[in-house]
Amino acid sequence: PLAAPPAPSAAAAAADALCQAGDRRPACRGEKDVISQELDELRDLLRLSEERISLLEDLQHALAEGNDLGLPEDQVRGLRAEIPLLSEVAIDPSSSAVAAAE
């Protein structure tokens, strides 16, 4: 499992609580430096990925148990079918697309 992102520090929480209406400090205007913004984005991505992993594990378990998922049988078969990894599929460079059709 992936580690949970650290909680905001008590000092950061206290600083946020001190913001008053019309406060012009960057932290009170919702501004952050680039590194902090990137860290926030990565934490959000991590949280969403963990939720997605959990949902996929639930689906995998339901399929293994034979639970009725309310899906047509061909879709259930498609979810159960084993397919090769794209990284292991040989591609003939002379026949593969190099640009999108317009």
C-alpha positions as CSV (number, residue, x, y, z in Angstrom):
1,P,0.0,0.0,0.0
2,L,1.1,3.6,-0.6
3,A,1.9,5.8,2.3
4,A,-0.6,8.5,3.2
5,P,0.5,12.1,2.6
6,P,1.6,13.9,5.8
7,A,-1.0,16.1,7.5
8,P,-0.4,19.8,7.4
9,S,1.8,21.0,10.3
10,A,0.2,22.7,13.3
11,A,2.1,25.9,12.5
12,A,0.6,25.9,8.9
13,A,-2.9,25.3,10.3
14,A,-2.4,28.1,12.8
15,A,-1.2,30.4,10.1
16,D,-4.3,29.7,8.0
17,A,-6.5,30.4,10.9
18,L,-5.0,33.8,11.3
19,C,-6.1,35.0,7.9
20,Q,-8.7,37.7,8.0
21,A,-10.9,39.1,5.3
22,G,-8.8,41.2,2.9
23,D,-5.5,39.8,4.1
24,R,-3.0,40.3,1.3
25,R,-0.4,37.7,2.4
26,P,0.2,35.0,-0.3
27,A,-0.9,32.2,2.0
28,C,-4.1,34.1,2.8
29,R,-4.8,34.7,-0.9
30,G,-4.5,31.0,-1.8
31,E,-1.1,31.4,-3.4
32,K,1.7,28.9,-3.0
33,D,5.1,28.5,-4.4
34,V,5.6,26.1,-7.3
35,I,7.0,23.3,-5.1
36,S,4.1,23.4,-2.7
37,Q,1.7,23.4,-5.6
38,E,3.4,20.4,-7.1
39,L,3.4,18.5,-3.8
40,D,-0.3,19.2,-3.4
41,E,-1.0,17.9,-6.9
42,L,1.0,14.7,-6.3
43,R,-0.8,14.1,-3.0
44,D,-4.1,14.5,-4.8
45,L,-2.9,12.1,-7.5
46,L,-1.8,9.6,-4.8
47,R,-5.2,9.8,-3.0
48,L,-7.1,9.3,-6.3
49,S,-4.8,6.4,-7.2
50,E,-5.4,4.7,-3.9
51,E,-9.1,5.1,-4.3
52,R,-8.9,3.6,-7.8
53,I,-6.8,0.7,-6.6
54,S,-9.4,0.0,-3.9
55,L,-12.2,0.0,-6.4
56,L,-10.4,-2.2,-8.8
57,E,-9.6,-4.7,-5.9
58,D,-13.3,-4.7,-5.0
59,L,-14.2,-5.4,-8.6
60,Q,-11.6,-8.2,-8.8
61,H,-12.9,-9.8,-5.6
62,A,-16.5,-9.6,-6.8
63,L,-15.5,-11.2,-10.1
64,A,-13.6,-14.0,-8.3
65,E,-16.6,-14.7,-6.0
66,G,-18.9,-14.8,-9.0
67,N,-21.1,-12.0,-7.7
68,D,-23.7,-10.5,-10.0
69,L,-22.3,-7.2,-11.1
70,G,-25.3,-6.3,-13.2
71,L,-23.2,-6.3,-16.3
72,P,-23.9,-8.2,-19.6
73,E,-22.0,-11.5,-19.7
74,D,-19.8,-10.4,-22.6
75,Q,-18.5,-7.5,-20.4
76,V,-17.9,-9.8,-17.5
77,R,-15.9,-12.2,-19.8
78,G,-14.0,-9.2,-21.1
79,L,-13.0,-8.2,-17.5
80,R,-11.9,-11.8,-16.8
81,A,-9.9,-12.3,-20.0
82,E,-6.2,-12.3,-19.8
83,I,-4.5,-10.2,-22.4
84,P,-0.8,-9.5,-23.0
85,L,0.9,-6.4,-21.6
86,L,1.3,-3.8,-24.3
87,S,5.0,-3.6,-23.5
88,E,5.3,-7.3,-24.5
89,V,3.4,-7.0,-27.8
90,A,5.7,-7.0,-30.8
91,I,5.1,-4.1,-33.1
92,D,6.2,-3.9,-36.7
93,P,7.5,-0.3,-37.1
94,S,6.8,-0.3,-40.8
95,S,3.1,-1.0,-40.3
96,S,2.4,1.0,-37.2
97,A,0.9,4.5,-37.3
98,V,3.3,7.4,-36.6
99,A,0.7,10.2,-36.6
100,A,-3.0,10.6,-36.1
101,A,-5.2,10.4,-39.1
102,E,-6.8,13.8,-39.9
